[in-house]
């Protein structure tokens, strides 16, 4: 990997005081090895030691979100199809983000090669050990899939399904949470940060990892997954919905730590059985612990699902920043609770 000191200086310059996203694609400015750490440099806002007591509006910034999104959903990555050269570049980016954030590899390396897929493909898995001698033996998984569907039938000469909302948005959310906890180290429980491949092929990456961790007898407390969080919902009095909402008390716990109603129930999510259609589900099946997905795709707010139009300009980065910053005290509260509060009903 090339030295990244120049990159840090560049990012710090453009991050300070950023109030809006530039119209110039950042992937045109930062590419290759220099782009690998694009989303992992903190903005200029001050942080307090304990997130629950802090003003979190400023931890994740528009510039940090934009840097990550503009690389992950760039044409250079060709839609991040599992087993492709493009998704390998995305994996390099994620690994560099983990390294810069102080997140260690969970296995011997960050790359967890799938045994249930017919092409070379891998999850990217990191871990941050908890600070409490006993609670660190319990694990939280924060996850999202980083693959998409690659090249599809062209529309207006464009054949790249960039997958900005699906699921560069969830990947960026996980990387920003990893950055926060890697820097602040406020978690008493241990946190696994997992970016899954081959979700679009039938949840193959998460199925592989869930089976592997179960065989290793991982003491899993809860799995929190992020899927399609790039645009706000329409006419809702909450920020995100939770798949499998009625199955556990996770929504109640989340809202308690957020100190506001950020998580609600979306009937369409139940109607279309979204609980079983993302990477939370293999962990539910394998561990039988609360494993659910946070999402903001409400079936009315995004017309580009699995289309070439799923590009960054269709997303709302301010919304993404709000999701990330409001989820920090939720994850922190879950990580630090004296007892396991989240449970299936």
Secondary structure, DSSP 8 states (H G I E B T S, - for coil): ----HHHHHHHHHHHTT--S--SS-GGGTS-GGGGGGTT-S--S----S-GGGS-GGGSS-HHHHHHHHHHHTSGGGTT-BTTSHHHHHHHHHHHHHHHHHT-EESSSSSEEE-SSSSS--EEEEEEE--SSTTGGGSEEEEEEE--B--EEEEETTEEE---IIIIIHHHHHHHHHHHHHHHH---SSEEEEEEES-STTTSHHHHHHHHHHHHTT--EEEEEEEE--SS--SS-SSSEEETTGGGBSHHHHHHHHHTS--EE--HHHHHTTGGGSSTTHHHHHHH-S-EEEEE---SSS-S-TTSTT--GGGS-HHHHHHHHHHHHHHHHHHHH-SS----B-
